[in-house]
Amino acid sequence: MNNEKTISVITCLKNREFYLDMNICSTVNIKNLDEHIIIDWSSHKKIHNERLSLNSKAKVYRVTGENDWWLTRAYNFGFHLAQGDFILKLDADTTLNHKEFNLLNLDNLEYKNFTINNSGYGNFLISKELLQKVNGFNEYIFGWGYDDKDFHNRVLSKMSSAYQDTQGSDFIKVANHSDAL
C-alpha cells in the first residue's frame, strides 16, 4: 500500500515510440503518481501529443541534436527533472502491473529492483534521496549495457536498510525484441 509519498515515472527513448502507448497506459493507475516524464532523445520522429492524452500526467521533453543514444545521460536528465519522492525508472519497452505495484509500502522502502530471472536491472523504484546519494547513472558508460548493473551495485553500497530483491515478473513485462533494436 502506498502512503502519501509521490512517484515520478521516468521513461527515455530514441526511436522506440511504437512501445510508448502501452508504457504510458500502464502508469495511469499508479497511486500517488505525480508525473510521467518521457525523455525523447533526438528520435527521428517527434512524439505526437495525442499519445500524451493516454495519461494526463505524461509530459515529453525532447532533446535535439544527439546523434547517438546515451542512455545514462538521458535518464540522468529525467531524474533531474523529477519532482516525486520516489523515481520509477521504466524503460520504453516495459509495462507496469499497477495492481501489484500499488501494494508496495513506501514507508520503509529505499529501493526495489524489478529483475526478471535475476537478469536486467534496468527497471526499478528508488527514493529520490538515495538516487541523489549515488548521483544517478555513471555517464562514462556510453551506449547500452552494464549501466544498470553498475547503478544497482552502487545503490546497494549506499543503502541504509537491508535490500529485498523483487522479481519483476510480478511487477513488469518487457516486450520481446532483438538486442539490435
C-alpha positions as CSV (number, residue, x, y, z in Angstrom):
1,M,0.0,0.0,0.0
2,N,1.4,3.4,-0.9
3,N,1.3,6.2,1.6
4,E,1.4,9.9,0.7
5,K,4.8,9.8,-1.0
6,T,4.7,10.9,-4.6
7,I,6.1,9.0,-7.6
8,S,7.7,10.3,-10.8
9,V,8.0,7.8,-13.6
10,I,10.9,8.3,-16.0
11,T,10.9,6.8,-19.4
12,C,13.6,7.6,-22.0
13,L,13.7,6.6,-25.7
14,K,15.3,7.1,-29.0
15,N,13.2,5.8,-32.0
16,R,11.1,3.4,-29.9
17,E,7.9,5.3,-30.0
18,F,6.0,2.2,-31.1
19,Y,6.2,0.9,-27.5
20,L,5.2,4.1,-25.9
21,D,1.4,3.8,-25.9
22,M,1.5,0.6,-23.8
23,N,4.1,2.1,-21.5
24,I,2.1,5.3,-20.8
25,C,-1.2,3.4,-20.3
26,S,0.5,1.1,-17.8
27,T,1.3,4.0,-15.4
28,V,-2.1,5.8,-15.4
29,N,-3.4,4.0,-12.3
30,I,-0.3,4.3,-10.1
31,K,-1.3,5.6,-6.7
32,N,0.3,8.9,-5.9
33,L,1.6,9.4,-9.4
34,D,2.9,12.9,-9.7
35,E,4.2,12.8,-13.3
36,H,5.4,10.5,-16.1
37,I,8.4,12.2,-17.6
38,I,9.2,11.0,-21.1
39,I,12.6,12.0,-22.5
40,D,12.7,11.8,-26.3
41,W,16.4,11.6,-27.0
42,S,16.5,13.0,-30.6
43,S,14.2,10.4,-32.1
44,H,13.8,10.7,-35.9
45,K,10.0,11.2,-35.5
46,K,8.7,13.7,-32.9
47,I,6.3,12.1,-30.4
48,H,2.7,13.3,-31.1
49,N,0.7,14.9,-28.4
50,E,-2.3,12.5,-28.8
51,R,-0.1,9.9,-27.1
52,L,0.0,12.1,-24.0
53,S,-3.8,12.1,-23.8
54,L,-3.4,8.4,-22.7
55,N,-2.2,9.7,-19.3
56,S,-2.8,13.3,-18.2
57,K,0.3,13.3,-16.1
58,A,2.6,12.4,-19.0
59,K,5.0,15.1,-20.3
60,V,7.5,14.9,-23.1
61,Y,10.9,16.6,-23.0
62,R,12.6,16.4,-26.4
63,V,16.4,16.6,-26.5
64,T,17.6,17.6,-30.0
65,G,20.9,17.3,-31.8
66,E,22.0,14.0,-30.2
67,N,23.2,11.6,-32.9
68,D,23.9,8.7,-30.5
69,W,21.7,7.0,-27.9
70,W,23.3,7.9,-24.5
71,L,21.1,6.1,-22.0
72,T,22.9,7.2,-18.9
73,R,22.8,10.8,-19.8
74,A,19.1,10.7,-20.9
75,Y,18.0,9.1,-17.6
76,N,20.1,11.5,-15.5
77,F,18.4,14.3,-17.3
78,G,15.0,12.8,-16.5
79,F,16.0,12.2,-12.9
80,H,17.0,15.9,-12.6
81,L,13.5,17.0,-13.8
82,A,11.6,14.6,-11.4
83,Q,9.6,16.2,-8.6
84,G,8.4,13.0,-6.8
85,D,9.6,11.5,-3.6
86,F,10.3,8.2,-5.5
87,I,11.5,7.7,-9.0
88,L,10.2,4.7,-11.0
89,K,12.6,4.1,-14.0
90,L,10.6,2.3,-16.6
91,D,12.1,1.5,-20.0
92,A,10.1,2.3,-23.1
93,D,9.7,-1.3,-24.0
94,T,8.3,-2.1,-20.5
95,T,4.9,-2.1,-19.0
96,L,4.0,-2.0,-15.3
97,N,1.5,-4.1,-13.4
98,H,0.0,-1.2,-11.4
99,K,-2.1,-3.6,-9.2
100,E,1.0,-5.3,-7.8
101,F,3.0,-2.1,-7.8
102,N,0.3,-0.3,-5.7
103,L,0.6,-2.9,-3.0
104,L,4.2,-1.7,-2.2
105,N,4.5,0.1,1.1
106,L,6.8,3.1,0.5
107,D,7.2,3.9,4.2
108,N,10.3,1.8,4.7
109,L,11.4,1.4,1.1
110,E,14.5,2.8,-0.4
111,Y,15.0,0.7,-3.5
112,K,13.3,-2.1,-5.3
113,N,14.8,-3.5,-8.5
114,F,12.4,-5.3,-10.8
115,T,14.6,-8.1,-12.3
116,I,13.2,-11.0,-14.3
117,N,15.1,-14.3,-13.6
118,N,17.8,-12.2,-11.9
119,S,18.6,-10.5,-15.2
120,G,18.2,-6.9,-16.3
121,Y,18.5,-4.4,-13.5
122,G,17.2,-1.5,-15.6
123,N,13.7,-1.1,-14.2
124,F,13.5,0.0,-10.6
125,L,11.9,2.1,-7.9
126,I,14.2,4.3,-5.8
127,S,13.8,7.1,-3.3
128,K,14.9,10.4,-4.6
129,E,17.2,10.8,-1.6
130,L,19.0,7.5,-2.3
131,L,19.2,8.4,-6.0
132,Q,20.9,11.6,-5.1
133,K,23.4,9.8,-2.9
134,V,24.6,7.6,-5.8
135,N,24.5,10.6,-8.2
136,G,22.4,8.8,-10.8
137,F,23.9,6.8,-13.6
138,N,27.6,6.8,-14.5
139,E,27.7,8.8,-17.7
140,Y,31.1,7.3,-18.6
141,I,29.1,4.2,-19.5
142,F,28.0,5.1,-23.0
143,G,25.5,3.2,-25.2
144,W,23.8,0.2,-23.8
145,G,24.9,-2.4,-21.3
146,Y,26.4,-2.6,-17.8
147,D,24.9,0.8,-16.9
148,D,22.1,-0.9,-14.9
149,K,24.4,-3.4,-13.1
150,D,26.8,-0.6,-12.1
151,F,23.9,1.5,-10.8
152,H,22.5,-1.4,-8.9
153,N,25.8,-2.2,-7.2
154,R,26.4,1.5,-6.2
155,V,22.9,1.7,-4.8
156,L,23.3,-1.4,-2.7
157,S,26.6,0.1,-1.3
158,K,24.7,3.3,-0.1
159,M,21.6,1.8,1.3
160,S,20.8,2.2,5.0
161,S,18.4,-0.7,5.1
162,A,18.6,-4.3,4.0
163,Y,17.9,-4.8,0.3
164,Q,15.0,-7.1,-0.6
165,D,15.1,-8.4,-4.1
166,T,11.8,-8.2,-6.1
167,Q,11.2,-10.4,-9.1
168,G,9.9,-8.3,-11.9
169,S,7.6,-10.9,-13.3
170,D,5.0,-9.7,-10.8
171,F,5.6,-6.0,-11.5
172,I,6.8,-5.6,-15.1
173,K,6.6,-7.1,-18.5
174,V,9.3,-6.4,-21.1
175,A,8.4,-6.6,-24.8
176,N,10.3,-9.3,-26.8
177,H,12.7,-7.8,-29.3
178,S,16.2,-8.4,-30.6
179,D,19.1,-6.7,-29.0
180,A,19.8,-4.8,-32.2
181,L,16.5,-2.9,-31.8
